[in-house]
Amino acid sequence: MTQHIGVLTAGGDSPGLNAAIRGIGKTALGDEFNIQLIGFKDGFKGLVNNRTMSLDGQMLSGLLTVGGTVLGTSRDKPHRMNVGGQIMDMTNVIIETYEANHLDALICLGGGGTQKNALRLAQKGLNVITLPKTIDNDVAMTDMTFGFDTALGIATEAIDRLHSTAHSHHRIIVVEIMGHRAGWLALGAGISGGADVILIPEIPYDTQKIADAISDRVRRGKSFSIVAVAEGALPIKEAAELHAAEARKQQAKEAMDKEEKQAAKVAIASIKASHGNQTIKLSEQLEELTGLESRVTILGHLQRGGTPSAADRILATRLGSACAEYVRDREYGIMVASRGEYAEAVPLDEVAGKRKLVPLDHPWVMTARRVGTSLGD
Ligand code: F6P
């Protein structure tokens, strides 16, 4: 019996998504598989509107090197979707589309949010399998997510290039790297690019200590400094405020107190708004404290664009291909994780709702400290 499998990509795009779709599809074309794929456009929204796309052999050809996702993506959540300006739970509509297309399973390629949404659908009885993608590398229970290695290469190259201009002008350059919650990308690119200061969300910073580290470099004859800062890194006081509001939200969630949860959400949004752009503030403060000129470079979506690196192509193909095998074996309710050289099935309820942050004693953190990089603490 032929299996009919839906595929969608959700959340922010990430290099390697097309390579993973191709990996699933090309493996599924194998004789013993008997799997027919159908793509849904623009994430979970495509399931609501039943907007499909063929994923036959011809469509899969040439995808390996292409950035973005041919399926399109969105950050829509099944249970909280904006429909004509109104937030609605569209889970039942998704189930209807699943049934109307006689799907045997749905493959969702995404990051942390997608794992949660996929679990919700699995709890409603759909057969769901996920793959972990995001340049942030913060999905739990997998060694690595595809997209991370490509973004790491782009951010490293940017730091390399910023060195020569910072050096020539005797300036500080503060380079903002993606990562609201997890600092993997800033930490990795900071180490590989030789940044002098690396700031990540997991380690709140003291601006005076950063200025001292930069001034110390000046005394040692190094009149320039590169500061690699994750977009979610915060000074100590601001980080404490935000963590307190987040803890309040979590408590309200556990107590199932909707009103208090909503109030905590509003408090979080207003704290974030009052913080403004910390990267620009940091640059201004460093100018003042060190007497050096400082410039800001925000790498932004450049880090998510373009062709995937060789490592991401391999990872995405490997996980995509393994995913087709799990579909053939009718193993559902799982995320296909990368563990060492192998792909492993991890129950979705062990992944969803967890975020892989940088542990404070992680070897990358210890290495950065040992080579004399300031982490701002
Ligand atoms: O893909 C994850 C991520 O890149 C985060 O690092 C970043 O904060 C966010 O997406 C940006 O998302 P958007 O493209 O929706 O602005």
Boltz pocket constraint, residues with backbone or C-beta under 6 A from the ligand:
constraints:
  - pocket:
      binder: B
      contacts: [[A, 12], [A, 13], [A, 134], [A, 135], [A, 136], [A, 178], [A, 179], [A, 180], [A, 231], [A, 304]]
      max_distance: 6.0
